[in-house]
């Protein structure tokens, strides 16, 4: 059985829980794979600072994509799973920041 390489989370001052300089509360522990480049970033601001292209939001038809990374347990979630999880990781029960919902329009159509 081949080992899977750990997922790299890009961003500014990203720690092991995917918290960055922009969002670093105890609950800011998700990273998002951006549709435009297929790379995980801690947040939209990190993508804007580091990527050489504009972000593209995920269309509803692609909400089955494994595009959310829990920084606590390193599990990946589909967008649909994330949007319906009630701000708690289904794998480890870590609390996600409910304020992230204010930014969904930046990531998801």
ZAMARVO-363726 format. One record per atom (N, C-alpha, C, O): residue in three letters; residue number from 1; atom name; chain; x, z, y. Coordinates in nm, 3 decimals, always signed. Each point is the difference from the previous one (the first is absolute). Example, Ala and Ser with C-alpha at 12.3 -4.5 7.8 and 13.67 -1.06 7.14 Angstrom:
<rs>
ALA,1,N,A,+1.319,+0.780,-0.569
ALA,1,CA,A,-0.089,+0.000,+0.119
ALA,1,C,A,+0.090,+0.000,+0.120
ALA,1,O,A,+0.104,+0.066,-0.002
SER,2,N,A,-0.139,-0.138,+0.107
SER,2,CA,A,+0.082,+0.006,+0.119
SER,2,C,A,-0.077,+0.073,+0.109
SER,2,O,A,+0.051,+0.017,+0.111
</rs>
This chain:
<rs>
UNK,1,N,A,+0.084,+0.000,-0.118
UNK,1,CA,A,-0.084,+0.000,+0.118
UNK,1,C,A,+0.088,+0.000,+0.125
UNK,1,O,A,+0.091,+0.082,+0.013
UNK,2,N,A,-0.118,-0.173,+0.075
UNK,2,CA,A,+0.079,-0.015,+0.122
UNK,2,C,A,-0.048,+0.095,+0.108
UNK,2,O,A,-0.120,+0.013,+0.023
UNK,3,N,A,+0.213,+0.054,+0.043
UNK,3,CA,A,-0.034,+0.093,+0.108
UNK,3,C,A,-0.046,-0.079,+0.122
UNK,3,O,A,+0.054,-0.106,+0.031
UNK,4,N,A,-0.152,+0.160,+0.038
UNK,4,CA,A,-0.049,-0.062,+0.121
UNK,4,C,A,+0.077,+0.055,+0.119
UNK,4,O,A,+0.019,+0.121,+0.013
UNK,5,N,A,+0.026,-0.210,+0.073
UNK,5,CA,A,+0.073,+0.043,+0.119
UNK,5,C,A,-0.094,+0.075,+0.092
UNK,5,O,A,-0.118,-0.035,+0.011
UNK,6,N,A,+0.167,+0.138,+0.057
UNK,6,CA,A,-0.085,+0.072,+0.094
UNK,6,C,A,-0.043,-0.091,+0.115
UNK,6,O,A,+0.073,-0.091,+0.039
UNK,7,N,A,-0.189,+0.116,+0.013
UNK,7,CA,A,-0.051,-0.077,+0.112
UNK,7,C,A,+0.072,+0.044,+0.127
UNK,7,O,A,+0.012,+0.119,+0.027
UNK,8,N,A,+0.035,-0.215,+0.049
UNK,8,CA,A,+0.066,+0.028,+0.127
UNK,8,C,A,-0.105,+0.000,+0.110
UNK,8,O,A,-0.080,-0.093,+0.012
UNK,9,N,A,+0.083,+0.197,+0.067
UNK,9,CA,A,-0.090,+0.009,+0.116
UNK,9,C,A,+0.085,-0.016,+0.126
UNK,9,O,A,+0.088,+0.081,+0.029
UNK,10,N,A,-0.116,-0.186,+0.045
UNK,10,CA,A,+0.074,-0.029,+0.122
UNK,10,C,A,-0.061,+0.075,+0.119
UNK,10,O,A,-0.118,+0.033,+0.000
UNK,11,N,A,+0.201,-0.006,+0.097
UNK,11,CA,A,-0.049,+0.064,+0.121
UNK,11,C,A,+0.111,+0.075,+0.072
UNK,11,O,A,+0.115,+0.000,-0.043
UNK,12,N,A,-0.152,+0.062,+0.152
UNK,12,CA,A,+0.093,+0.074,+0.084
UNK,12,C,A,+0.002,+0.146,-0.042
UNK,12,O,A,-0.100,+0.071,+0.008
UNK,13,N,A,+0.216,-0.026,-0.054
UNK,13,CA,A,+0.019,+0.138,-0.046
UNK,13,C,A,-0.101,+0.039,-0.108
UNK,13,O,A,-0.059,+0.107,+0.005
UNK,14,N,A,+0.041,-0.196,-0.104
UNK,14,CA,A,-0.093,+0.027,-0.110
UNK,14,C,A,+0.064,+0.098,-0.097
UNK,14,O,A,+0.116,-0.015,-0.039
UNK,15,N,A,-0.193,+0.117,+0.001
UNK,15,CA,A,+0.051,+0.098,-0.097
UNK,15,C,A,-0.055,-0.032,-0.140
UNK,15,O,A,-0.068,-0.100,-0.019
UNK,16,N,A,+0.098,+0.187,-0.075
UNK,16,CA,A,-0.039,-0.023,-0.140
UNK,16,C,A,-0.151,+0.003,-0.021
UNK,16,O,A,-0.048,-0.044,-0.104
UNK,17,N,A,-0.028,+0.095,+0.201
UNK,17,CA,A,-0.147,+0.005,-0.012
UNK,17,C,A,-0.066,-0.111,+0.083
UNK,17,O,A,-0.121,+0.004,+0.022
UNK,18,N,A,+0.197,-0.100,+0.021
UNK,18,CA,A,-0.043,-0.117,+0.079
UNK,18,C,A,-0.046,+0.036,+0.140
UNK,18,O,A,-0.068,-0.080,+0.065
UNK,19,N,A,+0.104,+0.198,-0.016
UNK,19,CA,A,-0.030,+0.037,+0.137
UNK,19,C,A,+0.107,-0.064,+0.089
UNK,19,O,A,+0.115,-0.013,-0.040
UNK,20,N,A,-0.155,-0.025,+0.161
UNK,20,CA,A,+0.092,-0.068,+0.090
UNK,20,C,A,+0.003,+0.069,+0.136
UNK,20,O,A,-0.067,+0.102,+0.020
UNK,21,N,A,+0.142,-0.157,+0.070
UNK,21,CA,A,+0.011,+0.056,+0.134
UNK,21,C,A,-0.135,-0.003,+0.073
UNK,21,O,A,-0.026,+0.084,+0.087
UNK,22,N,A,-0.060,-0.179,-0.121
UNK,22,CA,A,-0.128,-0.015,+0.069
UNK,22,C,A,-0.108,+0.093,-0.056
UNK,22,O,A,-0.079,+0.057,+0.075
UNK,23,N,A,+0.077,-0.043,-0.207
UNK,23,CA,A,-0.102,+0.081,-0.069
UNK,23,C,A,+0.070,+0.088,-0.102
UNK,23,O,A,+0.054,-0.050,-0.099
UNK,24,N,A,-0.054,+0.181,+0.122
UNK,24,CA,A,+0.078,+0.088,-0.087
UNK,24,C,A,-0.066,+0.136,-0.023
UNK,24,O,A,+0.069,+0.098,-0.027
UNK,25,N,A,-0.202,-0.094,+0.036
UNK,25,CA,A,-0.068,+0.126,-0.034
UNK,25,C,A,+0.005,+0.017,-0.152
UNK,25,O,A,+0.038,-0.091,-0.073
UNK,26,N,A,-0.075,+0.207,+0.027
UNK,26,CA,A,-0.001,+0.030,-0.143
UNK,26,C,A,-0.086,-0.099,-0.078
UNK,26,O,A,+0.025,-0.024,-0.119
UNK,27,N,A,-0.126,-0.033,+0.184
UNK,27,CA,A,-0.092,-0.092,-0.068
UNK,27,C,A,+0.034,-0.147,+0.020
UNK,27,O,A,-0.066,-0.086,-0.059
UNK,28,N,A,+0.166,+0.054,+0.139
UNK,28,CA,A,+0.039,-0.139,+0.023
UNK,28,C,A,+0.094,-0.045,-0.111
UNK,28,O,A,+0.121,-0.012,+0.020
UNK,29,N,A,-0.179,-0.012,-0.137
UNK,29,CA,A,+0.084,-0.026,-0.118
UNK,29,C,A,-0.037,-0.129,-0.073
UNK,29,O,A,+0.024,-0.012,-0.121
UNK,30,N,A,-0.081,-0.084,+0.192
UNK,30,CA,A,-0.021,-0.129,-0.066
UNK,30,C,A,+0.082,-0.107,+0.069
UNK,30,O,A,+0.027,+0.006,+0.120
UNK,31,N,A,+0.012,-0.103,-0.199
UNK,31,CA,A,+0.064,-0.120,+0.052
UNK,31,C,A,-0.088,-0.118,-0.040
UNK,31,O,A,-0.071,+0.006,-0.100
UNK,32,N,A,+0.077,-0.111,+0.179
UNK,32,CA,A,-0.084,-0.116,-0.024
UNK,32,C,A,+0.085,-0.124,-0.022
UNK,32,O,A,+0.094,-0.028,+0.074
UNK,33,N,A,-0.129,-0.045,-0.180
UNK,33,CA,A,+0.064,-0.130,-0.023
UNK,33,C,A,-0.069,-0.100,+0.091
UNK,33,O,A,-0.122,-0.017,-0.006
UNK,34,N,A,+0.199,-0.048,+0.089
UNK,34,CA,A,-0.058,-0.095,+0.094
UNK,34,C,A,-0.020,-0.135,-0.067
UNK,34,O,A,+0.089,-0.050,-0.069
UNK,35,N,A,-0.206,-0.007,+0.090
UNK,35,CA,A,-0.035,-0.129,-0.060
UNK,35,C,A,+0.096,-0.108,+0.043
UNK,35,O,A,+0.034,-0.088,-0.079
UNK,36,N,A,+0.011,+0.092,+0.202
UNK,36,CA,A,+0.084,-0.105,+0.056
UNK,36,C,A,+0.135,-0.013,-0.070
UNK,36,O,A,+0.053,-0.111,-0.010
UNK,37,N,A,+0.003,+0.220,-0.038
UNK,37,CA,A,+0.136,-0.004,-0.054
UNK,37,C,A,+0.015,+0.065,-0.137
UNK,37,O,A,+0.105,-0.011,-0.064
UNK,38,N,A,-0.209,+0.080,+0.018
UNK,38,CA,A,+0.008,+0.065,-0.131
UNK,38,C,A,+0.092,+0.120,-0.002
UNK,38,O,A,+0.041,+0.044,-0.108
UNK,39,N,A,-0.008,+0.009,+0.223
UNK,39,CA,A,+0.089,+0.117,+0.011
UNK,39,C,A,-0.079,+0.122,+0.042
UNK,39,O,A,-0.095,-0.010,+0.078
UNK,40,N,A,+0.135,+0.126,-0.129
UNK,40,CA,A,-0.063,+0.126,+0.040
UNK,40,C,A,+0.065,+0.051,+0.128
UNK,40,O,A,+0.123,+0.002,+0.013
UNK,41,N,A,-0.207,+0.039,+0.080
UNK,41,CA,A,+0.044,+0.063,+0.124
UNK,41,C,A,-0.076,+0.131,+0.017
UNK,41,O,A,-0.113,+0.013,-0.048
UNK,42,N,A,+0.175,+0.082,+0.115
UNK,42,CA,A,-0.064,+0.129,+0.023
UNK,42,C,A,-0.121,-0.012,+0.091
UNK,42,O,A,-0.097,+0.075,-0.015
UNK,43,N,A,+0.101,-0.168,+0.110
UNK,43,CA,A,-0.113,-0.017,+0.093
UNK,43,C,A,+0.013,-0.133,+0.072
UNK,43,O,A,+0.100,-0.071,-0.014
UNK,44,N,A,-0.202,+0.037,+0.089
UNK,44,CA,A,-0.002,-0.125,+0.076
UNK,44,C,A,+0.111,-0.003,+0.105
UNK,44,O,A,+0.059,-0.106,+0.023
UNK,45,N,A,-0.031,+0.220,+0.040
UNK,45,CA,A,+0.106,+0.003,+0.101
UNK,45,C,A,+0.137,-0.030,-0.064
UNK,45,O,A,+0.081,-0.071,+0.059
UNK,46,N,A,-0.058,+0.125,-0.177
UNK,46,CA,A,+0.126,-0.028,-0.070
UNK,46,C,A,+0.011,-0.149,-0.031
UNK,46,O,A,+0.107,-0.059,+0.014
UNK,47,N,A,-0.218,-0.002,-0.057
UNK,47,CA,A,+0.000,-0.144,-0.028
UNK,47,C,A,+0.032,-0.077,+0.127
UNK,47,O,A,+0.081,-0.093,-0.002
UNK,48,N,A,-0.144,+0.130,+0.113
UNK,48,CA,A,+0.023,-0.070,+0.126
UNK,48,C,A,+0.145,+0.013,+0.046
UNK,48,O,A,+0.055,-0.094,+0.057
UNK,49,N,A,+0.006,+0.208,-0.082
UNK,49,CA,A,+0.139,+0.022,+0.043
UNK,49,C,A,+0.101,-0.072,-0.090
UNK,49,O,A,+0.105,-0.043,+0.048
UNK,50,N,A,-0.137,+0.029,-0.176
UNK,50,CA,A,+0.101,-0.048,-0.094
UNK,50,C,A,-0.022,-0.141,-0.053
UNK,50,O,A,+0.097,-0.068,-0.033
UNK,51,N,A,-0.220,+0.023,+0.023
UNK,51,CA,A,-0.027,-0.132,-0.056
UNK,51,C,A,+0.016,-0.107,+0.107
UNK,51,O,A,-0.017,+0.027,+0.119
UNK,52,N,A,+0.048,-0.146,-0.162
UNK,52,CA,A,+0.019,-0.110,+0.094
UNK,52,C,A,-0.123,-0.090,+0.008
UNK,52,O,A,+0.010,-0.118,+0.031
UNK,53,N,A,-0.127,+0.176,-0.060
UNK,53,CA,A,-0.124,-0.077,-0.002
UNK,53,C,A,-0.117,+0.094,+0.031
UNK,53,O,A,+0.012,+0.123,-0.006
UNK,54,N,A,-0.124,-0.184,+0.038
UNK,54,CA,A,-0.121,+0.078,+0.029
UNK,54,C,A,-0.066,+0.044,-0.131
UNK,54,O,A,+0.008,-0.071,-0.100
UNK,55,N,A,-0.073,+0.186,+0.102
UNK,55,CA,A,-0.071,+0.046,-0.120
UNK,55,C,A,-0.126,-0.083,-0.025
UNK,55,O,A,-0.057,-0.057,+0.093
UNK,56,N,A,+0.017,+0.051,-0.218
UNK,56,CA,A,-0.125,-0.066,-0.040
UNK,56,C,A,-0.083,+0.104,-0.074
UNK,56,O,A,+0.052,+0.070,-0.088
UNK,57,N,A,-0.180,-0.060,+0.123
UNK,57,CA,A,-0.086,+0.097,-0.068
UNK,57,C,A,-0.041,-0.053,-0.137
UNK,57,O,A,-0.008,-0.121,-0.022
UNK,58,N,A,-0.018,+0.214,-0.069
UNK,58,CA,A,-0.047,-0.034,-0.134
UNK,58,C,A,-0.147,-0.039,+0.008
UNK,58,O,A,-0.081,+0.077,+0.053
UNK,59,N,A,+0.043,-0.194,-0.106
UNK,59,CA,A,-0.143,-0.037,-0.002
UNK,59,C,A,-0.073,+0.078,-0.110
UNK,59,O,A,+0.061,+0.041,-0.099
UNK,60,N,A,-0.190,-0.022,+0.117
UNK,60,CA,A,-0.080,+0.075,-0.097
UNK,60,C,A,+0.013,-0.055,-0.142
UNK,60,O,A,-0.002,+0.077,-0.097
UNK,61,N,A,+0.017,-0.208,+0.084
UNK,61,CA,A,+0.012,-0.062,-0.132
UNK,61,C,A,+0.124,+0.046,-0.076
UNK,61,O,A,+0.009,-0.019,-0.121
UNK,62,N,A,+0.085,+0.080,+0.191
UNK,62,CA,A,+0.126,+0.042,-0.062
UNK,62,C,A,+0.016,+0.153,-0.004
UNK,62,O,A,+0.112,+0.050,-0.013
UNK,63,N,A,-0.221,+0.022,+0.024
UNK,63,CA,A,+0.007,+0.146,-0.001
UNK,63,C,A,+0.038,+0.056,-0.138
UNK,63,O,A,+0.017,+0.121,-0.014
UNK,64,N,A,-0.005,-0.206,-0.087
UNK,64,CA,A,+0.049,+0.045,-0.131
UNK,64,C,A,+0.153,+0.008,-0.002
UNK,64,O,A,+0.058,+0.052,-0.096
UNK,65,N,A,+0.007,-0.101,+0.200
UNK,65,CA,A,+0.147,+0.002,+0.007
UNK,65,C,A,+0.053,+0.143,+0.002
UNK,65,O,A,-0.054,+0.086,+0.070
UNK,66,N,A,+0.160,-0.064,-0.146
UNK,66,CA,A,+0.067,+0.131,-0.002
UNK,66,C,A,+0.087,+0.009,+0.125
UNK,66,O,A,+0.119,-0.030,-0.004
UNK,67,N,A,-0.179,+0.071,+0.114
UNK,67,CA,A,+0.066,-0.006,+0.130
UNK,67,C,A,+0.018,+0.134,+0.069
UNK,67,O,A,+0.044,+0.005,+0.115
UNK,68,N,A,-0.078,+0.104,-0.184
UNK,68,CA,A,+0.014,+0.133,+0.060
UNK,68,C,A,+0.093,+0.083,-0.089
UNK,68,O,A,-0.017,+0.003,-0.122
UNK,69,N,A,+0.113,+0.062,+0.182
UNK,69,CA,A,+0.095,+0.086,-0.071
UNK,69,C,A,-0.019,+0.144,+0.046
UNK,69,O,A,+0.008,+0.029,+0.119
UNK,70,N,A,-0.033,+0.059,-0.214
UNK,70,CA,A,-0.006,+0.143,+0.031
UNK,70,C,A,+0.144,+0.051,+0.009
UNK,70,O,A,+0.075,-0.009,-0.096
UNK,71,N,A,-0.039,+0.061,+0.211
UNK,71,CA,A,+0.135,+0.051,+0.020
UNK,71,C,A,+0.025,+0.131,-0.072
UNK,71,O,A,+0.115,+0.043,-0.012
UNK,72,N,A,-0.220,+0.021,-0.036
UNK,72,CA,A,+0.017,+0.125,-0.073
UNK,72,C,A,+0.039,-0.025,-0.145
UNK,72,O,A,+0.098,+0.056,-0.048
UNK,73,N,A,-0.175,-0.140,-0.023
UNK,73,CA,A,+0.025,-0.021,-0.143
UNK,73,C,A,+0.053,-0.139,-0.034
UNK,73,O,A,+0.035,-0.027,-0.115
UNK,74,N,A,-0.029,-0.062,+0.213
UNK,74,CA,A,+0.050,-0.138,-0.015
UNK,74,C,A,-0.093,-0.090,-0.080
UNK,74,O,A,+0.041,-0.106,-0.046
UNK,75,N,A,-0.166,+0.149,+0.029
UNK,75,CA,A,-0.099,-0.087,-0.065
UNK,75,C,A,-0.043,-0.108,+0.098
UNK,75,O,A,+0.000,+0.021,+0.121
UNK,76,N,A,-0.037,-0.136,-0.175
UNK,76,CA,A,-0.058,-0.104,+0.084
UNK,76,C,A,-0.150,-0.004,-0.024
UNK,76,O,A,-0.047,+0.025,-0.111
UNK,77,N,A,-0.025,-0.057,+0.215
UNK,77,CA,A,-0.144,-0.010,-0.004
UNK,77,C,A,-0.040,-0.138,+0.051
UNK,77,O,A,+0.069,-0.059,+0.083
UNK,78,N,A,-0.179,+0.009,-0.135
UNK,78,CA,A,-0.055,-0.120,+0.061
UNK,78,C,A,-0.058,+0.039,+0.135
UNK,78,O,A,-0.026,+0.118,+0.026
UNK,79,N,A,+0.006,-0.216,+0.057
UNK,79,CA,A,-0.061,+0.028,+0.130
UNK,79,C,A,-0.139,+0.060,-0.021
UNK,79,O,A,-0.038,+0.096,+0.067
UNK,80,N,A,-0.038,-0.153,-0.161
UNK,80,CA,A,-0.135,+0.052,-0.029
UNK,80,C,A,+0.006,+0.145,-0.045
UNK,80,O,A,-0.082,+0.081,+0.043
UNK,81,N,A,+0.176,-0.047,-0.130
UNK,81,CA,A,+0.015,+0.140,-0.044
UNK,81,C,A,+0.030,+0.091,+0.118
UNK,81,O,A,-0.058,+0.107,+0.013
UNK,82,N,A,+0.150,-0.151,+0.071
UNK,82,CA,A,+0.038,+0.080,+0.116
UNK,82,C,A,-0.119,+0.023,+0.094
UNK,82,O,A,-0.024,+0.111,+0.045
UNK,83,N,A,-0.049,-0.218,-0.017
UNK,83,CA,A,-0.111,+0.011,+0.094
UNK,83,C,A,-0.114,+0.086,-0.054
UNK,83,O,A,-0.082,+0.050,+0.077
UNK,84,N,A,+0.076,-0.031,-0.208
UNK,84,CA,A,-0.108,+0.078,-0.059
UNK,84,C,A,+0.045,+0.136,-0.055
UNK,84,O,A,-0.080,+0.069,-0.063
UNK,85,N,A,+0.204,-0.031,+0.086
UNK,85,CA,A,+0.053,+0.122,-0.063
UNK,85,C,A,-0.033,+0.129,+0.073
UNK,85,O,A,+0.032,+0.108,-0.051
UNK,86,N,A,-0.093,-0.114,+0.165
UNK,86,CA,A,-0.035,+0.122,+0.071
UNK,86,C,A,+0.121,+0.073,+0.057
UNK,86,O,A,-0.001,+0.123,+0.007
UNK,87,N,A,+0.104,-0.196,+0.033
UNK,87,CA,A,+0.121,+0.057,+0.061
UNK,87,C,A,+0.077,+0.093,-0.092
UNK,87,O,A,+0.068,+0.091,+0.046
UNK,88,N,A,-0.077,-0.115,-0.177
UNK,88,CA,A,+0.075,+0.077,-0.098
UNK,88,C,A,+0.056,-0.096,-0.104
UNK,88,O,A,-0.074,-0.084,-0.052
UNK,89,N,A,+0.201,+0.094,+0.022
UNK,89,CA,A,+0.059,-0.087,-0.101
UNK,89,C,A,-0.067,+0.026,-0.135
UNK,89,O,A,-0.004,+0.114,-0.046
UNK,90,N,A,-0.048,-0.217,-0.019
UNK,90,CA,A,-0.064,+0.020,-0.130
UNK,90,C,A,+0.100,+0.038,-0.110
UNK,90,O,A,-0.040,+0.054,-0.103
UNK,91,N,A,+0.167,-0.081,+0.124
UNK,91,CA,A,+0.101,+0.031,-0.102
UNK,91,C,A,+0.053,+0.143,+0.011
UNK,91,O,A,+0.017,+0.067,-0.102
UNK,92,N,A,+0.008,-0.020,+0.225
UNK,92,CA,A,+0.063,+0.132,+0.015
UNK,92,C,A,-0.080,+0.098,+0.086
UNK,92,O,A,+0.039,+0.116,+0.014
UNK,93,N,A,-0.149,-0.161,+0.042
UNK,93,CA,A,-0.088,+0.080,+0.084
UNK,93,C,A,+0.062,+0.042,+0.134
UNK,93,O,A,-0.052,+0.091,+0.065
UNK,94,N,A,+0.160,-0.154,-0.025
UNK,94,CA,A,+0.056,+0.027,+0.132
UNK,94,C,A,-0.098,-0.048,+0.107
UNK,94,O,A,-0.069,-0.100,-0.019
UNK,95,N,A,+0.062,+0.171,+0.128
UNK,95,CA,A,-0.091,-0.034,+0.109
UNK,95,C,A,+0.061,-0.109,+0.087
UNK,95,O,A,+0.115,+0.008,+0.041
UNK,96,N,A,-0.196,-0.110,-0.012
UNK,96,CA,A,+0.038,-0.106,+0.092
UNK,96,C,A,-0.061,+0.031,+0.137
UNK,96,O,A,-0.099,+0.072,+0.009
UNK,97,N,A,+0.158,-0.125,+0.095
UNK,97,CA,A,-0.047,+0.024,+0.136
UNK,97,C,A,-0.132,-0.075,+0.023
UNK,97,O,A,-0.003,-0.123,-0.006
UNK,98,N,A,-0.107,+0.197,+0.031
UNK,98,CA,A,-0.127,-0.069,+0.025
UNK,98,C,A,+0.003,-0.083,+0.128
UNK,98,O,A,-0.081,-0.092,+0.016
UNK,99,N,A,+0.172,+0.122,+0.074
UNK,99,CA,A,+0.014,-0.077,+0.123
UNK,99,C,A,+0.048,-0.142,-0.022
UNK,99,O,A,-0.012,-0.084,+0.090
UNK,100,N,A,+0.067,+0.056,-0.207
UNK,100,CA,A,+0.045,-0.137,-0.031
UNK,100,C,A,-0.116,-0.099,+0.009
UNK,100,O,A,+0.021,-0.118,+0.028
UNK,101,N,A,-0.143,+0.166,-0.051
UNK,101,CA,A,-0.117,-0.088,+0.008
UNK,101,C,A,-0.013,-0.065,+0.137
UNK,101,O,A,-0.057,-0.109,+0.012
UNK,102,N,A,+0.110,+0.174,+0.091
UNK,102,CA,A,-0.004,-0.058,+0.134
UNK,102,C,A,+0.084,-0.126,+0.012
UNK,102,O,A,-0.016,-0.075,+0.096
UNK,103,N,A,+0.105,+0.051,-0.192
UNK,103,CA,A,+0.090,-0.114,+0.005
UNK,103,C,A,-0.028,-0.104,-0.109
UNK,103,O,A,+0.075,-0.097,-0.012
UNK,104,N,A,-0.179,+0.115,-0.067
UNK,104,CA,A,-0.029,-0.093,-0.109
UNK,104,C,A,-0.007,-0.145,+0.048
UNK,104,O,A,+0.045,-0.090,-0.071
UNK,105,N,A,-0.098,+0.068,+0.188
UNK,105,CA,A,-0.015,-0.137,+0.051
UNK,105,C,A,+0.135,-0.070,+0.019
UNK,105,O,A,+0.006,-0.122,+0.008
UNK,106,N,A,+0.102,+0.198,+0.001
UNK,106,CA,A,+0.134,-0.058,+0.014
UNK,106,C,A,+0.055,-0.049,-0.133
UNK,106,O,A,+0.094,-0.080,-0.003
UNK,107,N,A,-0.153,+0.127,-0.108
UNK,107,CA,A,+0.051,-0.030,-0.134
UNK,107,C,A,-0.099,-0.078,-0.087
UNK,107,O,A,+0.039,-0.086,-0.079
UNK,108,N,A,-0.167,+0.118,+0.095
UNK,108,CA,A,-0.103,-0.053,-0.090
UNK,108,C,A,-0.111,-0.067,+0.077
UNK,108,O,A,-0.044,+0.050,+0.104
UNK,109,N,A,-0.002,-0.166,-0.154
UNK,109,CA,A,-0.110,-0.074,+0.067
UNK,109,C,A,-0.134,+0.059,-0.035
UNK,109,O,A,-0.103,-0.049,+0.047
</rs>
